[in-house]
Amino acid sequence: MVKNELRELVDLESAVQELKKAKSNELVIFVGAGISKDPPSSCPLSKELMDLVIDSAKSAHSGLDDFHSFINCRTKRIKPELFCQILHSNLRENFFGFIDILNMGIPNCNHSNIAYIAREYKIPIVLTTNFDTYIEKALEKVSLNKYKLYVNSVRQGLLNSLNNKGSDESHLPVVKLHGTLDEKASIIFTLRLAGLNLKKDLSDLLRVVFRSYTVLIVGYSGNDDDIFPVILSTAKTAKGVYWVLRNNEVSLTGNIKAFGRECPNCKLVGADQKSIFARLLDKDADEKYDQGKEDKMKTRQNKFLLRWASGINEMAWKNFFSEIILLDPSKEEATFIAAQSDKIIRGSDDPWLVTKALKNHGLALIVLKEYEKALESLLKTADRYMNMGRHREVIECLSMMVAKIPGEWEWRGNDPLFWTSWLSGKTYDPYCLGLSSYAAGLCYLRKGRMDLAQKRLFVAGGYAKQCGDSITLVNCLESLSKVFNIAEDKKREDQCLTEVGKIKKALGVVESDVKNKERDKENEIKENEIIAMCKSKVEKEKQFLMGGEIGLFIVVCIISAILAKIISPSAWFLALTWAVVKVWNVKKKFRYTCIDRT
């Protein structure tokens, strides 16, 4: 036994003997990125991949050297999800090029052994957080090709089957909790939900699995902010958990410690660089891979990323680095970003690059408190987005100006709230409705209308929560804390600030406070009362909007009936069709949970 301050680590052989006693259809495998790190898969971990992207961009473009001192300190703490969100926003269709590095190899012994274990132990389900497709390839290779893939969601039938300990032996369920490279939209879906709760169907799945089955966890650090809180909430009722630590205490993260303390049936297994999968299959030794071939794979990956980074305009990289720095800039950094953005505005003829640079230029000037120049830049940004037909970005830009620039101003002859309300009302996109409500809440807050400000900010927070807009949710909660401060409601003010701190730490925008880590972990497994109120208010808002659409539908039907008698019977049919389609479209959009799927 290897001892640490939490509890004794179970040695690998003891854990293997206990797991072998598990009955058929009783053992569930849960794996993370660590299993794909070994060659010949050779997948870099998330932080390593971020560093590779930054280094490749710098190597490909000498003009990025000036960003070096500003960017390095941020990539060490920023969450990979937020990093990729900003990268996707700036590189657009070029974004997915670098993720393909995760599928350049072939399945390693971990993936192959999982496939054999699934067959021999009659595993009821395999859960993974990995984007790569090596588990699927391994299953096909060992002639266990009858598996069913679930990406970002599961059906109720699977939950019922697991609850009843039933299984379809011909189709092994493989659930990819964070998406898959074969479905690029699923990856964007995951990135957009950074810092927010896991979807209900996946949360229910994890609770069923941990409550009813023995779970073997390998290669998973527990450092995400959607899956781990759900796992932690199951700790006291978990049937049995074997959490394998590849490097013993070195692999023991704070989250794993927290789970180990909470879960009476959790055993932390010290693997000491050995494979538990090989032991479960009675293999005497781990498979070795030639070091020379491993080095060749890394060289190949570096060349691939260098080619990818070289094919992207240097100014796009500058916009990306600028946006990362603008998450929490100093005045020195804001001055640097303003100068760099100005060069892009003057030197590029690409409309998208210039528009992104104008936005960064305006944000940098806001930090420097040069509000008139910032307003000029951001109004130009809104104009450009409008001309491109990018209404969502127009709403983003106008809402941001309402939030950050003091005083009153107009855009295209009207108050900004007119435009945010008009454009969001045309689409009924929850993301846009959230931004519009946030802007309205701020205006009421400035005018001292606290009741209206509170209502609009709660609604905005609810929409932001629904569609995965972490930044707007943080802004709403910070503004609500001001409302409650004025109302001297200390309890709700603290609840707002607690949730703000939690989301910011999840995104990596601020560094964690070591003293408050234990308190934060306790808060994570409970839903904040403020978040529950946001959800409640937005549901009432949606019912109100839906009622308005139904009222409009009735009016259209009455007018159409009159016109049918006066003009033509076809007028009735056309108007009725239009009204039905509009109501159906609004209802459909309210169901969407992701910014990129609305």
Backbone hydrogen bonds, N-H to C=O, Kabsch-Sander energy under -0.5 kcal/mol:
donor,donor_aa,acceptor,acceptor_aa,energy
2,V,9,L,-1.0
3,K,1,M,-0.5
4,N,7,R,-0.7
9,L,2,V,-3.0
10,V,268,L,-3.0
12,L,270,G,-0.8
15,A,11,D,-1.9
16,V,12,L,-2.4
17,Q,13,E,-2.1
18,E,14,S,-1.8
19,L,15,A,-2.5
20,K,16,V,-2.1
21,K,17,Q,-0.6
21,K,18,E,-0.8
22,A,19,L,-1.5
25,N,121,Y,-1.5
26,E,23,K,-1.6
28,V,214,T,-2.9
29,I,125,I,-1.2
30,F,216,L,-2.9
31,V,127,L,-2.6
32,G,218,V,-1.9
34,G,219,G,-2.6
35,I,32,G,-1.5
36,S,33,A,-1.4
37,K,34,G,-0.8
41,S,38,D,-1.2
42,S,38,D,-1.6
43,C,36,S,-2.8
49,L,45,L,-2.7
50,M,46,S,-2.1
51,D,47,K,-2.0
52,L,48,E,-2.2
53,V,49,L,-2.2
54,I,50,M,-2.3
55,D,51,D,-2.8
56,S,52,L,-2.5
57,A,53,V,-2.2
58,K,54,I,-2.2
59,S,55,D,-2.4
60,A,56,S,-2.0
61,H,57,A,-1.7
64,L,61,H,-1.5
65,D,62,S,-1.6
67,F,64,L,-1.6
68,H,65,D,-1.5
70,F,67,F,-0.5
71,I,67,F,-2.3
72,N,68,H,-1.8
74,R,71,I,-0.7
75,T,71,I,-1.8
76,K,72,N,-0.8
77,R,74,R,-1.4
78,I,74,R,-2.4
79,K,507,L,-2.4
83,F,79,K,-2.3
84,C,80,P,-2.6
85,Q,81,E,-2.0
86,I,82,L,-2.3
87,L,83,F,-2.1
88,H,84,C,-2.8
89,S,85,Q,-2.1
90,N,86,I,-1.6
91,L,87,L,-2.9
92,R,88,H,-2.0
94,N,91,L,-2.2
95,F,92,R,-2.1
97,G,94,N,-1.2
98,F,95,F,-1.0
99,I,95,F,-0.6
100,D,96,F,-1.0
101,I,98,F,-1.4
102,L,99,I,-2.2
103,N,100,D,-1.8
104,M,101,I,-1.2
106,I,40,P,-0.8
112,S,108,N,-2.2
113,N,109,C,-2.7
114,I,110,N,-2.1
115,A,111,H,-1.9
116,Y,112,S,-2.0
117,I,113,N,-2.9
118,A,114,I,-2.6
119,R,115,A,-1.3
120,E,116,Y,-2.9
121,Y,117,I,-3.0
123,I,118,A,-1.3
126,V,173,P,-2.4
127,L,29,I,-2.9
128,T,175,V,-2.3
129,T,31,V,-1.6
137,K,133,T,-2.0
138,A,134,Y,-2.4
139,L,135,I,-2.4
140,E,136,E,-1.9
141,K,137,K,-2.1
142,V,138,A,-1.8
143,S,140,E,-1.4
144,L,139,L,-2.6
147,Y,145,N,-1.5
148,K,172,L,-2.3
149,L,147,Y,-0.5
150,Y,174,V,-2.7
152,N,150,Y,-0.5
152,N,176,K,-2.1
158,L,155,R,-0.7
159,L,155,R,-1.2
160,N,156,Q,-2.5
161,S,157,G,-2.2
162,L,158,L,-2.5
163,N,159,L,-2.3
164,N,160,N,-1.9
165,K,162,L,-1.1
166,G,161,S,-3.0
169,E,167,S,-0.9
171,H,168,D,-1.9
172,L,146,K,-1.6
174,V,148,K,-2.8
175,V,126,V,-2.8
175,V,173,P,-0.5
176,K,150,Y,-3.3
176,K,174,V,-0.6
177,L,128,T,-2.2
177,L,175,V,-0.9
178,H,128,T,-0.5
179,G,176,K,-1.0
180,T,183,E,-0.6
181,L,131,F,-2.3
183,E,180,T,-1.5
186,S,183,E,-1.4
187,I,183,E,-0.8
187,I,184,K,-0.9
188,I,184,K,-1.6
189,F,185,A,-2.2
190,T,186,S,-1.6
191,L,187,I,-2.4
192,R,188,I,-2.4
193,L,189,F,-0.9
193,L,190,T,-0.6
194,A,191,L,-1.4
196,L,193,L,-2.3
198,L,226,D,-0.7
203,S,199,K,-2.5
204,D,200,K,-2.8
205,L,201,D,-1.8
206,L,202,L,-2.4
207,R,203,S,-2.1
208,V,204,D,-2.3
209,V,205,L,-2.6
210,F,206,L,-2.6
211,R,207,R,-1.8
212,S,208,V,-2.1
213,Y,209,V,-2.1
214,T,26,E,-2.3
215,V,213,Y,-0.6
215,V,240,G,-2.9
216,L,28,V,-3.0
217,I,215,V,-0.6
217,I,242,Y,-2.7
218,V,30,F,-2.3
218,V,216,L,-0.5
230,V,226,D,-0.6
230,V,227,I,-0.7
231,I,227,I,-2.1
232,L,228,F,-3.2
233,S,229,P,-1.6
234,T,230,V,-0.8
234,T,231,I,-1.0
235,A,232,L,-1.3
237,T,234,T,-1.0
238,A,234,T,-1.1
238,A,235,A,-0.7
239,K,210,F,-2.7
240,G,213,Y,-0.7
241,V,265,N,-2.2
242,Y,215,V,-2.8
243,W,241,V,-0.6
243,W,267,K,-2.2
244,V,217,I,-2.9
244,V,242,Y,-0.8
245,L,269,V,-3.5
246,R,244,V,-0.7
248,N,245,L,-1.4
250,V,247,N,-1.8
251,S,248,N,-1.3
252,L,249,E,-1.4
253,T,251,S,-1.4
257,K,253,T,-2.1
258,A,254,G,-2.1
259,F,255,N,-2.3
260,G,256,I,-2.6
261,R,257,K,-2.1
262,E,258,A,-1.7
263,C,259,F,-2.5
266,C,263,C,-1.3
267,K,241,V,-3.1
269,V,243,W,-2.5
269,V,267,K,-0.6
270,G,10,V,-2.2
270,G,268,L,-0.6
271,A,245,L,-2.5
271,A,269,V,-1.0
272,D,245,L,-0.7
273,Q,246,R,-3.3
274,K,271,A,-1.5
276,I,274,K,-0.6
279,R,275,S,-1.4
280,L,276,I,-2.1
281,L,277,F,-1.1
282,D,279,R,-1.7
283,K,278,A,-2.9
294,E,290,D,-1.8
295,D,291,Q,-2.4
296,K,292,G,-1.9
297,M,293,K,-2.1
298,K,294,E,-2.0
299,T,295,D,-2.3
300,R,296,K,-2.5
301,Q,297,M,-2.4
302,N,298,K,-2.5
303,K,299,T,-2.3
304,F,300,R,-2.3
305,L,301,Q,-2.5
306,L,302,N,-2.2
307,R,303,K,-2.3
308,W,304,F,-2.2
309,A,305,L,-2.9
310,S,306,L,-2.2
311,G,307,R,-1.4
312,I,309,A,-1.3
316,A,313,N,-0.8
317,W,313,N,-1.5
318,K,314,E,-2.1
319,N,315,M,-2.2
320,F,316,A,-2.1
321,F,317,W,-2.9
322,S,318,K,-2.4
323,E,319,N,-2.1
324,I,320,F,-1.9
325,I,321,F,-2.3
326,L,322,S,-2.2
327,L,324,I,-1.3
328,D,325,I,-1.3
334,A,330,S,-2.4
335,T,331,K,-2.3
336,F,332,E,-1.9
337,I,333,E,-2.6
338,A,334,A,-2.5
339,A,335,T,-1.9
340,Q,336,F,-2.4
341,S,337,I,-2.9
342,D,338,A,-1.9
343,K,339,A,-1.6
344,I,340,Q,-1.6
345,I,341,S,-2.5
346,R,342,D,-2.0
347,G,343,K,-2.1
348,S,344,I,-1.9
354,V,350,D,-2.4
355,T,351,P,-2.1
356,K,352,W,-2.4
357,A,353,L,-2.2
358,L,354,V,-2.5
359,K,355,T,-2.0
360,N,356,K,-2.3
361,H,357,A,-2.7
362,G,358,L,-2.4
363,L,359,K,-2.3
364,A,360,N,-2.4
365,L,361,H,-2.0
366,I,362,G,-1.7
367,V,363,L,-1.6
368,L,364,A,-1.5
369,K,366,I,-1.3
370,E,365,L,-2.7
371,Y,369,K,-1.1
374,A,370,E,-2.2
375,L,371,Y,-2.8
376,E,372,E,-1.9
377,S,373,K,-2.2
378,L,374,A,-2.6
379,L,375,L,-2.4
380,K,376,E,-1.7
381,T,377,S,-1.9
382,A,378,L,-2.4
383,D,379,L,-2.3
384,R,380,K,-2.4
385,Y,381,T,-2.5
386,M,382,A,-2.5
387,N,383,D,-2.3
388,M,384,R,-1.6
389,G,385,Y,-0.5
389,G,386,M,-1.1
390,R,385,Y,-2.7
391,H,389,G,-1.3
394,V,390,R,-1.7
395,I,391,H,-2.3
396,E,392,R,-2.1
397,C,393,E,-2.6
398,L,394,V,-2.7
399,S,395,I,-2.5
400,M,396,E,-2.2
401,M,397,C,-2.0
402,V,398,L,-2.2
403,A,399,S,-1.9
404,K,400,M,-2.2
405,I,401,M,-2.6
411,W,414,N,-2.6
414,N,411,W,-1.3
418,F,415,D,-1.0
419,W,415,D,-1.2
420,T,416,P,-2.6
421,S,417,L,-2.4
422,W,418,F,-2.5
423,L,419,W,-2.8
424,S,420,T,-2.0
425,G,421,S,-2.1
426,K,422,W,-1.2
427,T,423,L,-0.8
427,T,424,S,-0.5
428,Y,424,S,-2.6
429,D,424,S,-0.5
433,L,429,D,-2.8
434,G,430,P,-2.1
435,L,431,Y,-1.9
436,S,432,C,-2.6
437,S,433,L,-2.4
438,Y,434,G,-2.2
439,A,435,L,-2.4
440,A,436,S,-2.1
441,G,437,S,-2.5
442,L,438,Y,-2.1
443,C,439,A,-1.9
444,Y,440,A,-2.3
445,L,441,G,-2.2
446,R,442,L,-2.3
447,K,443,C,-1.5
448,G,445,L,-1.0
449,R,444,Y,-2.5
450,M,448,G,-1.6
453,A,449,R,-2.6
454,Q,450,M,-2.6
455,K,451,D,-1.9
456,R,452,L,-2.6
457,L,453,A,-2.3
458,F,454,Q,-2.2
459,V,455,K,-2.1
460,A,456,R,-2.6
461,G,457,L,-2.5
462,G,458,F,-2.1
463,Y,459,V,-2.3
464,A,460,A,-2.6
465,K,461,G,-2.4
466,Q,462,G,-2.1
467,C,463,Y,-2.3
468,G,464,A,-0.9
469,D,464,A,-2.3
470,S,468,G,-1.3
473,L,469,D,-2.0
474,V,470,S,-2.3
475,N,471,I,-2.3
476,C,472,T,-2.7
477,L,473,L,-2.3
478,E,474,V,-2.4
479,S,475,N,-2.1
480,L,476,C,-2.7
481,S,477,L,-2.0
482,K,478,E,-1.1
483,V,479,S,-1.8
484,F,480,L,-2.7
485,N,481,S,-1.7
486,I,482,K,-2.3
487,A,483,V,-1.9
488,E,485,N,-0.9
489,D,484,F,-3.1
490,K,488,E,-1.0
493,E,489,D,-2.0
494,D,490,K,-2.4
495,Q,491,K,-1.9
496,C,492,R,-2.2
497,L,493,E,-2.2
498,T,494,D,-2.5
499,E,495,Q,-2.0
500,V,496,C,-2.2
501,G,497,L,-2.4
502,K,498,T,-2.1
503,I,499,E,-2.4
504,K,500,V,-2.5
505,K,501,G,-2.2
506,A,502,K,-1.9
507,L,503,I,-2.1
508,G,504,K,-1.1
509,V,504,K,-1.9
510,V,504,K,-0.8
514,V,512,S,-0.8
516,N,513,D,-1.2
517,K,514,V,-1.2
520,D,516,N,-2.4
521,K,517,K,-2.2
522,E,518,E,-1.7
523,N,519,R,-2.0
524,E,520,D,-1.8
525,I,521,K,-0.8
525,I,522,E,-0.6
526,K,523,N,-1.4
528,N,526,K,-0.5
532,A,528,N,-2.0
533,M,529,E,-1.9
534,C,530,I,-2.2
535,K,531,I,-2.2
536,S,532,A,-2.0
537,K,533,M,-2.7
538,V,534,C,-2.2
539,E,535,K,-1.7
540,K,536,S,-1.7
541,E,537,K,-2.1
542,K,538,V,-2.4
543,Q,539,E,-1.9
544,F,540,K,-2.1
545,L,541,E,-2.6
546,M,542,K,-2.6
547,G,543,Q,-2.2
548,G,544,F,-2.0
549,E,545,L,-2.0
550,I,546,M,-2.2
551,G,547,G,-2.4
552,L,548,G,-2.4
553,F,549,E,-2.3
554,I,550,I,-2.2
555,V,551,G,-2.2
556,V,552,L,-2.7
557,C,553,F,-2.2
558,I,554,I,-2.2
559,I,555,V,-2.6
560,S,556,V,-2.6
561,A,557,C,-2.2
562,I,558,I,-1.9
563,L,559,I,-2.7
564,A,560,S,-2.5
565,K,561,A,-1.1
566,I,562,I,-1.8
567,I,563,L,-3.7
568,S,563,L,-0.8
571,A,568,S,-1.4
572,W,568,S,-0.6
572,W,569,P,-0.6
573,F,569,P,-1.1
574,L,570,S,-2.5
575,A,571,A,-2.3
576,L,572,W,-2.2
577,T,573,F,-2.3
578,W,574,L,-2.2
579,A,575,A,-2.4
580,V,576,L,-2.4
581,V,577,T,-2.4
582,K,578,W,-2.2
583,V,579,A,-2.3
584,W,580,V,-2.4
585,N,581,V,-2.4
586,V,582,K,-2.2
587,K,583,V,-2.2
588,K,584,W,-2.2
589,K,585,N,-2.3
590,F,586,V,-1.8
591,R,587,K,-0.6
591,R,588,K,-1.1
592,Y,588,K,-0.6
592,Y,589,K,-0.9
595,I,467,C,-1.3
597,R,594,C,-1.4
598,T,594,C,-0.7
598,T,595,I,-1.0
